[in-house]
Amino acid sequence: MSQATASRGPPGRQRRHRRVRSGSRAGAFTTWRRAAPIPALHGRADRILHRVPAVLPGQPVGAAAVTVYFIGAGPGAADLITVRGQRLLQRCPVCLYAGSIMPEDLLALCPPETRILDTGPMTLDQIIGEIVAADAAGHDVARLHSGDPSLYSALAEQRRRLTAVGVEHQVVPGVPAFAAAAAAMGLELTVPGVAQTVTLTRVATLSTAMPPGEELRALAGRGTLALHLAAAQIEHVVAELSTGGLTPQTPVAVVAYASWPAETVVRGTLDTIADQLRAADITKTAIIFVGEVLAAEGFVESYLYSSGRRRGAQH
Ligand SMILES: C[S@@+](CC[C@H](N)C(=O)[O-])C[C@H]1O[C@@H](n2cnc3c(N)ncnc32)[C@H](O)[C@@H]1O
């Protein structure tokens, strides 16, 4: 067993045993349900609601053939995980989490007997070994990644290995850090007439190089940039963006630990931001926004809510 093991007790019971617990509520949500119509102004809002099939209340994990759930844990605040992710966390007998920025509050959702492992110190071989062992024992696995698993999560390499050994898996999305950071600032990243493109990117680190053509200098000036894993290299970020043609007055904002109690927002310009980050001692767990949306004021209102738009038109 891995040195990284931090088990909270014996492995959970086998899936076969958990199936016994299928409750009477399991079927209650499998049919379409019509919400009560909302009268007056919102006459068209009596929409159809339906349940997602992945995890129904009362339905045991393992009723379907899925073994591993890659779950987006969200940016930090425990109540920013999705309902689906939370339910899975409360049911899977094994939980692997990427340790660096995973809040205790989330792990506290795991049942007491859950086998909980911090994958921070583990190799990919060890991680896959744990998952395969859990699968062989009939235990579903909650594999937590910060934010959303589609960004900088090593999801692709884990899925490739699991597919090769025939272990079934699903992805449950989460609130990405850039969205939480924008929320912290009350910021729309796509303001009409100012920016309609958002580039999610990062800088190279020792472990990950940037593919040709994705250097920051090549991405500068196209809509809004949301930079990950870059706070420790702020001088390099500023130099690259300047080389790419951005002026010293270009608005820049940094949100560190979005949604955590330690959340910090720093606003500046390309010229000032390096000194500001140093003064605030921000070197990690931060999103750097770059672009004119940060200072947008005199922008046009969108057509969507304009009085000139014919109501009922689709676009
Ligand atoms: C390995 S990446 C993971 C990204 C994650 N999968 C997502 O969807 O946001 C880690 C980087 O995400 C950003 N990040 C993660 N959580 C954050 C938070 N709560 N506040 C600000 N930035 C965060 C930072 O740039 C950090 O260096």
The ligand as a Gaussian input file, in Angstrom:
#p B3LYP/6-31G(d) Opt

LIG

0 1
 C       -3.642000      22.423000     -11.090000
 S       -4.569000      23.847000     -11.471000
 C       -6.176000      23.230000     -11.243000
 C       -7.245000      24.021000     -11.949000
 C       -8.621000      23.497000     -11.670000
 N       -8.814000      22.196000     -12.264000
 C       -9.727000      24.446000     -12.134000
 O      -10.677000      24.003000     -12.803000
 O       -9.681000      25.599000     -11.792000
 C       -4.287000      24.804000     -10.055000
 C       -4.356000      26.277000     -10.362000
 O       -5.727000      26.663000     -10.416000
 C       -5.873000      27.933000      -9.854000
 N       -6.719000      27.821000      -8.649000
 C       -7.221000      26.699000      -8.118000
 N       -8.028000      26.993000      -7.082000
 C       -8.020000      28.328000      -6.966000
 C       -8.674000      29.234000      -6.101000
 N       -9.503000      28.833000      -5.141000
 N       -8.460000      30.576000      -6.279000
 C       -7.655000      31.009000      -7.264000
 N       -7.008000      30.180000      -8.111000
 C       -7.189000      28.857000      -7.970000
 C       -4.486000      28.451000      -9.530000
 O       -3.992000      29.138000     -10.668000
 C       -3.756000      27.167000      -9.300000
 O       -2.365000      27.357000      -9.500000

